[in-house]
Amino acid sequence: MNDDGENDIADGISLIQYLFAGGAAPPAPFPTCGSGNSPTSLDCTLSAC
């Protein structure tokens, strides 16, 4: 979510802040499909895009 290359609690917190508290939007390629900038980005091929 926050594209720091780690999957941790900070990702969940960032998502909740974005959805419910007016926090910053996720980094590119949001809101479109594509891979993130992190070397550990997940593949987007299985999404609904």
C-alpha positions in Angstrom: 0.0 0.0 0.0 2.7 2.5 0.9 5.2 1.0 -1.6 8.1 0.8 0.8 8.8 -2.8 -0.3 7.6 -4.4 2.9 4.3 -6.1 3.8 3.6 -4.9 7.3 1.1 -3.2 9.6 2.0 0.2 8.0 0.3 -0.9 4.8 -3.0 -1.5 6.6 -2.7 1.8 8.5 -2.1 3.7 5.3 -5.1 2.1 3.6 -7.4 2.9 6.6 -6.1 6.4 6.6 -6.8 6.8 2.9 -10.3 5.3 3.0 -11.6 6.8 6.2 -9.5 9.7 7.4 -8.6 11.7 4.2 -5.0 10.3 4.1 -2.7 10.3 1.1 -3.7 8.2 -1.9 -1.6 5.1 -2.7 1.4 5.8 -4.9 1.3 5.2 -8.7 0.0 3.3 -10.6 -3.1 3.9 -8.4 -5.9 4.3 -9.5 -5.1 2.3 -12.6 -3.6 -1.1 -13.0 0.1 -1.8 -13.3 3.1 -2.6 -11.2 4.3 -0.4 -8.4 7.8 1.1 -8.2 8.9 -1.3 -5.4 11.1 -4.2 -6.5 8.7 -6.5 -4.5 5.6 -5.2 -6.2 2.8 -7.8 -6.6 1.7 -8.8 -10.1 -1.6 -7.1 -11.2 -2.6 -9.8 -13.7 -5.1 -11.5 -11.4 -7.0 -8.3 -10.6 -10.3 -7.2 -12.1 -8.6 -4.6 -14.4 
